């Protein structure tokens, strides 16, 4: 893939902050997009050690870095150092994209929009559907808020720790007038008819491919579609069981990809042409064997 050809005095710098970030795909995505749409910019990863977040942001601003992505473990920690939050970031309480302004960095959360776009591209509907969300962490929060915004019939949030599921359900109800239930992953309401199940935990992530938050294959018999936000492996045990039951299945690569596209659009105040999105999506999937 072609990357930035020439770096000069007019080149705008963007980057990623997190720890660790060795295996990030973000530089490939953003530098390739820059070449495609002919933007004089370069994107680099910055491994920021613990306790260094505030200093890193001050330095980035003074160095005129125009935008940053934020990954674990700083998506929530970064918020006190921002000038304001926009869009889903207010509801989720976590950000993954920063844009420079005269007042400081503005925080956005494009994870939610990335998931929604992935569902749209895979022709999975939320409107009028019964949604089950597994997990109650940051990814679950983004998932819950964006699905609630799309007029589902109802949402069920289940988690290993019931109290965290209850907290997330209350947060969703504060922002959206959608019926929301919560429960323990071990003992949720079996009468809840699930149309779409979204798995947001790290269970099943490499190298724990033999694990799944759902162990009963019969669970998937009534489910129409199953989504796992993990993309390594490309097909988790959760998705294998869902596929065997006849469910439509989607992994987390689309969410990762489309959240990056949305961040690029926010930074550059453009809409990336669909032909470039399709081209880059195909090339990346081939390189990663997804």
Phi, psi and omega in degrees: 000143182280137179242189181302131184278313186226132173255126182222191184293346180258359182292127177273139184253132175231166180191186181234133173242137180177184179195112000271166182223018187303324187258019183294144176264352188302317180300321178298313183297308188286321178291326177291317177300319179301318178294320182297315184261009175059050174260132179278081182213160176221145185238127183227151177274141176236112178277109184257115182289163178305144180074002182251008187296310183301313181296323179297319180290320177298315179297317180299319180293317180293331178276004176067029174291124192281334181195155180220145164267151180235127177236185184302141008255030193250008186297330177262322182300332186285339189302317180299343183262008183258156180284326177190169177246149179235152171059223184298340182302324179296320183282323186278328181075025178208149179232154175228001182219131177241138177236131182291138173222175181294334182270349184137192179277137175262136183260136176232160170237106181264359175300316181299312180293327178296316178296315181300316180295322177298318178295318179298314181296332179263011176057043176253121184268148175252325184304120177077008184259158174269117186251131173246129180245125178261119181116163180215020179273201183298316180294323178294323180295316176298318180297316182296316183292318183287324177291322178298331181285350185253024174059054174287166176290313175196164182232137173241123179251121179238144183209157178303319175260110186301323184298323180291324176296320179296319179299317180292320178300319178295321179296319178297315182296332178294324185264334187225143178271070182230135176299124182230128174246163176217160180187178177278145178298333181276341186211053178277170183295107182290345179275354178288117182279116186264121173269314182231124178246125182243119183263117187246000183274177178270003181292121183105353179291144176306131010261026181258048184296342183272008183246151177211142178292336175250125182249348180266110182298333180297336179305322187282354187299329180256001183276135180276318183216144179232133181236132175240124183287353173284142174237359174227101010285162181292334175229103179287169175300322176305313180288326178298314179297320179295316180297319179299333180272000178093010179284151166286135184234145180218133177266186188274001183297320181300318178298314178302315184293310186286334174292327178291319177301315182295321177298316179301319180293320178297314181298316187263357180052049178223171168249120181291128179303139184301327182296325178288321178299313181297317181297312181293321179301314181295316181297316180295318180298322178292317181296325183266359181057043180266000000 
